[in-house]
Amino acid sequence: MEKYAFLMPKKKEPLKQIHLFMVPPQIPLDDNRRLKELYRYEVLDTSYEDEFNDVVQLAATICKTPIALISLIDANRQWFKARYGLDMKEFPRDISFCGHTITSNTAIFEITDATQDERFIDNPLVIGQPYIRFYTGVPLINSNGFKVGTISVMDTKPGELNEEQIFTLQTLARQVVKLLDQNLLNKQLEQQQEKLQQQMEMQNRILSIIAHDVRNPIGAVKSIIELNARKILSQHDSVELMNMAGKQIDGTVELLNNLVDWGSMQMRGQGFEKEKVHMRTLVSNMFKSFEVMASLKSNIMVNLVDEDLFIKSEINSMRFILRNLISNANKFTKEGVITVYAHKEDKEIMLSVSDTGVGMTEEVKAKLFDGEHYQSTTGTGDEKGSGLGLILTKDFIHMLGGTIKVESTIDKGTSVYLYFND
């Protein structure tokens, strides 16, 4: 009772002399499921809203009581979404009248005089503020049949509701549930709208990238071919220009691969199937596709993935991630070493792609995954890119339930660490 001292009246006799009969409300067997339904509304501890305030004021007026509440029954408390005639924001659940209401088998729960009911005779809310005598509560039953809270009226003197007042209170209870459902629907629509907006922005950025990074190198190659056909260029100039165009085309092919894979991921959403992937074999196969590109820059690729390491993942997504990280490492490394390492620690798999390249500043690192301000940086061999690869890579990592961390030092290299749950 000490924790309810703030509700108790000041008396000359010590509290230990008070004989307690109070019966706390029972906890329903399905309370975990009921709480899950309640939390789904995401309404606890939110601000007061006029729609709910109007309901309690109407309830108090029709039932002619000084107090009316819309309560949501949390694991340990009765929190008021709306209140009329009461300054408190919540009651502990184990002394709440509404806690009894949601466990009652009746349509309404009514106490005409709490001082004559042994379940409440010495309840802190009866012998202390707000000195409840009369109480009537109606459960808020959602569409899945769970009692997430109550609408109730109270008085400081004994009382009883008539049939019309009870009908009104039950009607208001249904309206409160509709308000909760509407709030939930509005939030879901806002989330969907935000997601659609993000997708539209990403698509617009992709179209902009395609317009620039795909059209320009192809246009350059077309111009060179036309100049060669007209025999305007010398052989030396022609070879030099074709080499420059070739580097741009390499970056364009990589960009198109990224866009195709990303588009495929968006089409699949979260519905792709995971399978058991042998990581060392996957990395070895990825290295084969980079042999020519790495040798042109005199880079050595090292596979240090544990031989017995398997990861349950979507293999095409893992290929996408590795291709981008290895390509990026090769792009910014010359006459260096690119290392892929992976091992299992407890229930987590760590995979890293490291290089001994040029590294990057903290400012550049901070913008690597910034969808609003991403930009391309020219590689050590003047390689071109869109700056989109790492943005999409992060999308894939999150789709697989992983996280990413980057460490880098100027002139010493960069390491990218991925973490996945086993």
C-alpha positions in Angstrom: 0.0 0.0 0.0 3.0 2.3 0.5 3.2 2.9 -3.3 -0.4 4.3 -3.2 0.3 6.7 -0.4 -0.2 9.6 -2.7 -3.9 8.5 -3.0 -4.5 8.0 0.7 -6.1 10.5 3.0 -4.1 11.9 5.9 -5.0 10.1 9.1 -3.7 10.2 12.6 -3.5 6.4 12.9 -0.6 4.6 11.1 -1.4 2.9 7.8 -0.5 -0.5 9.3 -3.6 -0.4 11.4 -5.9 -0.4 8.3 -7.2 -3.9 7.6 -7.1 -4.6 3.9 -9.8 -6.5 2.0 -9.2 -5.0 -1.5 -9.3 -7.6 -4.4 -7.1 -6.7 -7.3 -8.4 -7.3 -10.8 -7.6 -10.7 -12.3 -5.2 -10.9 -15.3 -6.9 -12.6 -18.3 -5.3 -15.8 -19.6 -5.0 -14.1 -23.0 -3.6 -10.9 -21.7 -0.4 -11.1 -23.8 -2.5 -11.3 -26.9 -4.8 -8.5 -25.6 -1.8 -6.3 -25.0 -0.5 -7.0 -28.5 -3.8 -5.8 -29.8 -3.6 -2.6 -27.7 0.0 -1.8 -28.7 -1.0 -2.2 -32.3 -2.9 1.0 -32.0 0.2 2.9 -31.0 -1.9 5.3 -28.9 -0.5 5.0 -25.4 1.0 8.2 -24.0 -0.1 10.2 -27.1 -1.5 13.6 -26.8 -5.2 14.3 -26.0 -7.5 14.6 -29.0 -10.7 16.6 -29.3 -12.6 13.6 -30.7 -12.0 11.5 -27.6 -12.4 14.5 -25.2 -15.8 15.2 -26.7 -16.9 11.6 -26.0 -16.1 11.7 -22.3 -17.7 15.1 -21.9 -20.9 13.7 -23.5 -20.7 10.6 -21.3 -20.5 12.7 -18.2 -23.3 15.0 -19.3 -25.7 12.2 -20.2 -24.9 10.0 -17.2 -24.8 13.1 -14.9 -21.5 12.2 -13.3 -18.6 14.5 -12.4 -16.0 12.1 -13.9 -15.8 10.3 -17.2 -12.8 8.4 -18.6 -11.6 6.6 -21.7 -9.0 4.2 -20.4 -6.5 1.9 -22.0 -5.4 -1.0 -19.8 -1.6 -1.5 -20.2 0.4 -4.3 -18.5 0.7 -2.3 -15.3 -1.5 0.7 -15.5 -4.8 2.2 -16.6 -3.9 5.2 -18.9 -6.4 7.8 -19.8 -6.8 8.6 -23.5 -9.4 11.2 -22.5 -10.6 12.4 -19.1 -13.2 14.7 -17.7 -13.3 15.9 -14.2 -10.1 14.3 -13.1 -6.5 15.7 -12.9 -4.7 12.4 -12.8 -3.3 10.8 -16.0 -3.3 7.2 -15.0 -4.0 4.7 -12.2 -2.0 1.5 -11.3 -3.8 -1.4 -12.9 -3.9 -3.5 -9.7 -6.2 -1.0 -8.0 -8.2 0.1 -11.0 -11.9 -0.4 -11.4 -11.5 -0.7 -15.1 -9.1 -3.6 -14.6 -12.2 -5.5 -13.2 -14.3 -4.3 -16.2 -12.2 -6.0 -18.8 -12.3 -9.3 -16.9 -16.0 -9.2 -16.2 -18.3 -11.6 -18.2 -21.1 -8.9 -18.2 -21.7 -6.2 -20.8 -21.2 -3.5 -18.2 -19.5 -3.5 -14.8 -21.3 -1.4 -12.2 -20.5 -0.6 -8.6 -23.4 1.4 -7.0 -21.5 2.0 -3.7 -17.8 1.1 -3.4 -17.9 1.4 0.4 -20.3 -1.4 0.6 -18.4 -3.8 -1.8 -15.6 -5.7 -0.1 -13.6 -5.8 -3.3 -13.3 -2.0 -3.1 -14.0 -1.0 0.4 -10.4 -0.1 1.2 -9.2 0.6 -2.3 -6.9 3.6 -2.4 -9.2 5.2 -5.0 -12.1 4.9 -2.6 -10.5 5.9 0.7 -8.3 8.5 -1.1 -8.5 10.7 -4.2 -10.7 10.7 -6.1 -13.0 9.1 -3.4 -14.9 6.9 -5.8 -18.3 5.7 -4.7 -20.2 5.0 -7.9 -18.6 3.4 -11.0 -19.9 2.1 -14.3 -17.6 0.8 -17.0 -18.1 -0.6 -20.5 -15.3 -2.5 -22.2 -13.8 -1.3 -25.5 -14.0 -4.4 -27.6 -12.1 -4.2 -30.9 -12.9 -6.1 -34.1 -10.7 -9.1 -33.0 -12.7 -9.4 -29.8 -10.1 -8.1 -27.4 -11.0 -5.7 -24.5 -8.3 -3.1 -25.0 -9.8 -0.6 -22.5 -13.0 0.9 -21.2 -15.2 4.0 -21.2 -16.4 4.7 -17.7 -18.2 7.2 -15.5 -17.7 7.8 -11.8 -19.1 9.8 -8.9 -18.1 10.6 -5.4 -21.5 9.5 -4.1 -23.5 6.3 -4.6 -25.5 6.0 -7.8 -26.9 3.9 -10.6 -27.5 4.4 -14.3 -30.8 4.0 -16.0 -31.3 1.9 -19.2 -31.0 4.9 -21.5 -27.8 6.0 -19.9 -26.4 2.4 -20.1 -27.4 2.2 -23.8 -25.7 5.6 -24.4 -22.5 4.5 -22.7 -22.4 1.2 -24.7 -23.0 3.3 -27.9 -20.1 5.6 -27.0 -17.9 2.6 -26.4 -18.4 1.4 -30.0 -17.7 4.9 -31.2 -14.4 5.0 -29.3 -13.3 1.7 -30.9 -14.2 3.2 -34.3 -12.0 6.2 -33.5 -9.1 4.0 -32.5 -9.5 1.9 -35.7 -9.7 5.1 -37.8 -6.5 6.5 -36.1 -4.8 3.2 -36.9 -6.0 3.2 -40.5 -4.8 6.9 -40.9 -1.4 5.9 -39.6 -1.2 3.0 -42.0 -2.2 5.2 -44.9 0.4 7.8 -43.9 3.1 5.1 -43.8 2.0 3.8 -47.2 2.0 7.3 -48.6 5.4 7.9 -47.2 6.7 4.7 -48.6 5.2 5.4 -52.0 6.8 8.9 -51.9 10.2 7.4 -51.1 9.8 4.9 -54.0 8.9 7.7 -56.4 11.8 9.8 -55.3 14.2 6.8 -55.7 12.7 6.1 -59.2 13.1 9.7 -60.2 16.7 9.6 -59.0 17.3 6.4 -61.0 15.8 7.9 -64.1 18.0 10.9 -63.7 21.0 8.7 -63.3 20.1 6.7 -66.4 19.6 9.9 -68.4 23.1 11.1 -67.4 25.3 8.0 -66.7 23.9 5.8 -69.4 23.2 8.2 -72.2 26.4 10.2 -72.0 28.9 7.3 -72.4 26.8 5.7 -75.2 26.6 9.1 -76.9 30.4 9.5 -76.6 31.0 6.1 -78.2 28.6 7.0 -81.0 30.4 10.2 -81.6 33.8 8.5 -81.8 32.5 5.9 -84.2 31.1 8.7 -86.4 34.4 10.6 -86.3 36.3 7.4 -87.2 34.0 6.7 -90.1 34.7 10.2 -91.4 38.4 9.7 -90.9 38.7 12.9 -88.9 40.7 11.4 -85.9 44.2 10.2 -86.0 44.8 6.6 -85.0 46.4 7.8 -81.7 43.5 10.1 -80.8 41.0 7.4 -81.8 42.6 4.8 -79.5 42.9 7.2 -76.6 39.2 8.3 -76.9 38.0 4.7 -77.2 39.9 3.8 -74.0 38.2 6.7 -72.2 34.8 5.6 -73.5 35.5 2.0 -72.5 36.1 3.0 -68.9 32.8 4.9 -68.9 31.0 1.9 -70.5 32.4 -0.4 -67.7 30.8 1.9 -65.1 27.6 2.0 -67.1 27.4 -1.8 -67.2 27.9 -2.0 -63.5 25.2 0.7 -63.0 22.7 -1.2 -65.1 23.4 -4.4 -63.2 22.7 -2.6 -60.0 19.5 -1.1 -61.3 18.2 -4.4 -62.7 18.9 -6.2 -59.4 17.4 -3.4 -57.3 14.3 -3.4 -59.5 14.0 -7.1 -59.1 14.3 -6.7 -55.3 11.5 -4.1 -55.3 9.3 -6.4 -57.3 9.8 -9.3 -54.9 9.5 -7.1 -51.8 10.1 -9.2 -48.6 8.7 -12.3 -50.3 12.0 -13.9 -51.6 13.0 -17.3 -50.3 16.2 -17.8 -48.3 18.5 -20.8 -48.9 21.7 -22.2 -47.4 24.6 -20.5 -49.1 28.2 -21.6 -48.8 30.0 -18.3 -48.4 33.5 -19.2 -49.4 32.3 -20.7 -52.7 30.1 -17.6 -53.4 33.1 -15.3 -52.8 35.4 -17.4 -55.0 32.9 -17.2 -57.8 32.6 -13.4 -57.4 36.4 -13.1 -57.5 36.4 -14.9 -60.9 34.2 -12.3 -62.4 36.6 -9.6 -61.2 39.9 -11.2 -62.3 40.4 -9.0 -65.4 39.4 -5.8 -63.6 41.7 -6.5 -60.7 44.6 -7.5 -62.8 44.4 -4.4 -64.9 45.1 -2.4 -61.6 47.6 -5.0 -60.3 45.3 -5.8 -57.3 45.4 -9.1 -55.4 42.1 -10.6 -54.2 42.2 -12.8 -51.0 39.4 -15.1 -49.9 39.6 -15.6 -46.1 36.0 -16.8 -45.6 35.8 -19.8 -43.2 35.6 -23.0 -45.1 32.7 -24.4 -43.2 30.7 -21.1 -43.1 27.1 -21.2 -44.4 24.5 -18.4 -44.2 20.8 -18.7 -44.7 20.1 -16.0 -47.3 18.8 -15.0 -50.7 21.7 -15.8 -53.0 21.0 -13.2 -55.6 20.9 -10.5 -53.0 24.2 -11.7 -51.5 25.8 -11.6 -55.0 24.6 -8.1 -55.5 26.1 -7.0 -52.2 29.4 -8.7 -52.8 29.7 -7.5 -56.4 29.2 -3.9 -55.3 31.6 -4.0 -52.3 34.3 -5.8 -54.3 33.9 -3.5 -57.2 34.1 -0.5 -54.9 37.2 -1.8 -53.3 38.9 -2.4 -56.7 37.8 1.0 -57.9 39.7 2.8 -55.1 42.7 0.5 -54.9 45.8 0.2 -57.2 48.6 -2.3 -56.7 47.0 -3.3 -53.4 45.1 -6.1 -51.7 41.3 -6.7 -51.5 40.3 -9.1 -48.8 37.0 -10.8 -48.1 36.7 -12.3 -44.6 33.7 -13.9 -42.9 33.2 -16.0 -39.8 30.5 -16.8 -37.2 30.5 -15.4 -33.7 27.8 -16.9 -31.4 24.6 -16.4 -33.3 25.9 -13.6 -35.6 27.8 -13.8 -38.9 30.3 -11.1 -39.7 31.4 -10.5 -43.3 34.0 -7.8 -44.2 35.4 -6.5 -47.5 38.7 -4.6 -47.0 41.1 -2.9 -49.3 44.4 -1.1 -49.0 43.3 1.7 -51.2 43.1 5.5 -51.0 40.6 5.5 -48.1 38.2 8.4 -47.5 37.6 11.4 -45.2 35.0 11.4 -42.4 33.0 13.8 -44.4 32.8 11.5 -47.4 32.1 8.5 -45.2 29.2 10.3 -43.6 27.5 10.7 -47.0 28.0 7.2 -48.3 24.5 6.1 -47.7 22.8 9.4 -47.9 20.0 9.0 -50.4 19.6 12.8 -50.7 23.3 13.8 -51.2 25.0 10.7 -52.7 27.6 11.4 -55.3 30.2 9.5 -57.4 33.9 9.7 -56.7 36.4 9.0 -59.5 38.4 5.8 -58.9 42.2 5.4 -59.0 41.9 4.4 -62.7 39.5 7.3 -63.5 36.6 4.9 -63.3 33.2 6.6 -63.5 30.1 5.7 -61.4 26.8 7.0 -60.2 27.3 6.9 -56.5 24.1 4.8 -56.3 25.8 1.4 -55.8 26.2 1.7 -52.0 22.8 3.2 -51.5 21.2 0.1 -53.2 23.6 -2.2 -51.4 22.4 -0.9 -48.1 18.8 -1.6 -49.2 19.7 -5.2 -49.9 21.5 -5.6 -46.6 18.4 -4.3 -44.7 16.1 -6.6 -46.8 18.2 -9.5 -45.5 18.0 -8.3 -41.9 21.6 -7.2 -41.7 23.5 -4.1 -40.7 26.5 -2.3 -42.2 29.4 -0.4 -40.8 32.3 1.4 -42.6 35.8 2.2 -41.3 38.3 4.1 -43.4 41.6 5.9 -43.2 43.1 8.2 -45.8 45.9 6.4 -47.8 45.5 3.2 -45.8 42.3 1.8 -47.0 38.7 1.0 -46.2 36.8 -1.9 -44.5 33.1 -2.5 -44.8 31.6 -4.8 -42.1 28.3 -6.6 -42.5 26.5 -8.3 -39.7 23.7 -10.9 -40.2 21.8 -13.0 -37.7 22.5 -16.7 -38.1 
